[in-house]
Amino acid sequence: AIFGIKRICDSSHINACVSFDELDQLTSVHVNSLDELFLVSGYSKHVALYDINTGKRLQVFIDIHREHINVLKFANHSPYIFATSSFDHDLKLWDLRQKPVHPCYTMSSGRGNVMVCFSPDDLYLLASVVENEVKQLLAIDGRLHLDFGIAPTRSSLNYTRSYYMNGKDYILSGSCDEHVARICCAQIGRRLRDISLEGKSSRSSMFV
């Protein structure tokens, strides 16, 4: 895919287009908190950093994981901090000010990491791993804060995704082999409610 960003100038109302490098098999794109930079990952072990305004590729971080990177996320408040998650079982925190040669820390999961995201206040990282392994980590050092204890389905293709709801008190989690979305308390890890997305017949199930 080729990225194009269209901007409208306040004075002349002329549309300007910035074209970025061709990026093959994208897996994730995320913009920093200042709307100045964005990171891109693809079906590779590398991450590229771009300037939004000029379209210039500023840097490529080579081989930062052992397998391809599924999701990368900037912190919500710091324009320099970002996290990456990979099927190599590792989740890593990085700081652009250190010109990512080594991660701030690495946390390993039991299976491949599907995604990671920061809590709205950046105090926590929410890691979602294949087979309903959902954990909340302290963003400062990666220590485990909560394991949400969702039962596995014994499927290696049951890819799990989790998100913070509006605020940091609750998370919503679901997996592609199941028709249930789960709401959990992000303070104590308790599962509060399961929402079935199953239709009137088994053939009309909506998988998450």
Helices and strands as residue ranges (DSSP letters): E 2-8, E 15-22, E 26-31, E 37-42, E 47-51, E 57-61, E 69-74, E 81-86, E 90-95, G 96-98, E 105-108, E 113-118, E 124-129, E 133-138, E 144-147, E 160-164, E 170-175, E 180-185, E 191-196, G 202-204
